[in-house]
Amino acid sequence: MKRLQNKVALVTGAAQGIGAAIARELLCNGAVVFLSDIDHERGVETVNTLGKNSYYLKLDVRMERCWENALAAIKSSTGQLDILVNNAGVTGYHLPLGAQNPEEATLDSWLQVHQTNLTGTFLGCKYGIAAMKENKTHSAIINISSRSGIVGIPHAAAYASSKAAIRNHTKSVALYCAEKNYPITCNSIHPAAIRTPMWEQMLNPIEDPEVQLQRMAAQIPLKQFGTPRDVAYAAVYLASNEASYITGIELNIDGGILAGAAASPTSN
Ligand SMILES: NC(=O)c1ccc[n+]([C@@H]2O[C@H](COP(=O)([O-])OP(=O)(O)OC[C@H]3O[C@@H](n4cnc5c(N)ncnc54)[C@H](O)[C@@H]3O)[C@@H](O)[C@H]2O)c1
């Protein structure tokens, strides 16, 4: 019997990158998986590559009506939801939103980034709780935060703020569900330096991307970028019944970045 047999999952922002990898691993472990995104063409392509037991749903995480429709569609087709991965996220570099530092960022760009990352996760948790609270077996909400939710990022300030808020909201949800005796755990995953299309937006367009990525990789303790699958394995674990006693934690998938600090003594 596969680890996630008889479970139904919804993954947001699953057309590409980490969300697509999480969807793939959940599927490989026996779950029925609904992938959702705002990039419908790519989302449908991804579902077509995954095949049996994967389905595409239109879901803009910023819109409450979209959550209502998506959850209603899942309930009417499978009758249940057991795993929700709030993965959809934007950096602020994805649109011409301008500088993302605390001095120059516009109010509009600040709100737009929070709308997707934080409001999207809030709505996901709200509708996820409603959909899963009557379940008879362990159910899981997994919020994709970031190392940027733990440390400051001067040139992605709204992104860092939104990810820090996701980290904290995860704990509120975890404790709320525990208090209510709902069978739902809620945990956050904190990736860093995972090679996905998101990084392409953040590189200097006039310098060779590979050179820039190698320079960054050299600063990571494990000396390489992670892969979307590294994050997906953690999501599978937190979604499984083996993790039913784990709630409110933050799990770093970062090649050791957050294990250290700057200006530490070096060996002689
Ligand atoms: N790649 C990394 O190094 C890294 C590090 C830390 C955290 N993360 C987080 O992991 C998650 C996935 O990142 P990724 O690197 O795969 O990014 P990505 O840009 O490759 O994929 C993000 C997906 O989210 C979708 N999306 C954007 N806005 C949406 C909305 N309003 N509703 C629904 N879907 C929407 C996009 O269309 C895209 O398919 C994000 O939350 C990101 O912040 C990534």
The ligand as an ORCA input file, in Angstrom:
! r2SCAN-3c Opt
* xyz 0 1
  N      12.536     28.552     -5.744
  C      13.010     28.879     -4.558
  O      14.236     28.940     -4.336
  C      12.072     29.173     -3.420
  C      12.640     29.513     -2.178
  C      11.796     29.793     -1.113
  C      10.420     29.706     -1.260
  N       9.909     29.383     -2.477
  C       8.443     29.345     -2.563
  O       8.016     28.162     -3.187
  C       6.791     28.405     -3.882
  C       6.938     27.950     -5.330
  O       8.020     28.656     -5.902
  P       8.673     28.300     -7.302
  O      10.111     28.575     -7.172
  O       8.200     26.983     -7.778
  O       8.031     29.493     -8.175
  P       7.511     29.541     -9.686
  O       7.442     30.992    -10.017
  O       8.309     28.639    -10.545
  O       6.023     28.945     -9.552
  C       5.017     29.635     -8.886
  C       3.670     29.244     -9.465
  O       2.648     29.986     -8.753
  C       1.683     30.424     -9.704
  N       0.942     31.566     -9.187
  C       1.350     32.865     -9.070
  N       0.353     33.629     -8.608
  C      -0.713     32.817     -8.404
  C      -2.047     33.013     -7.939
  N      -2.487     34.234     -7.605
  N      -2.851     31.940     -7.833
  C      -2.421     30.714     -8.201
  N      -1.190     30.456     -8.666
  C      -0.339     31.497     -8.775
  C       2.502     30.757    -10.941
  O       1.707     30.820    -12.116
  C       3.517     29.611    -10.959
  O       3.042     28.500    -11.689
  C       6.507     29.901     -3.755
  O       5.616     30.130     -2.691
  C       7.872     30.462     -3.412
  O       7.798     31.676     -2.700
  C      10.690     29.128     -3.558
*
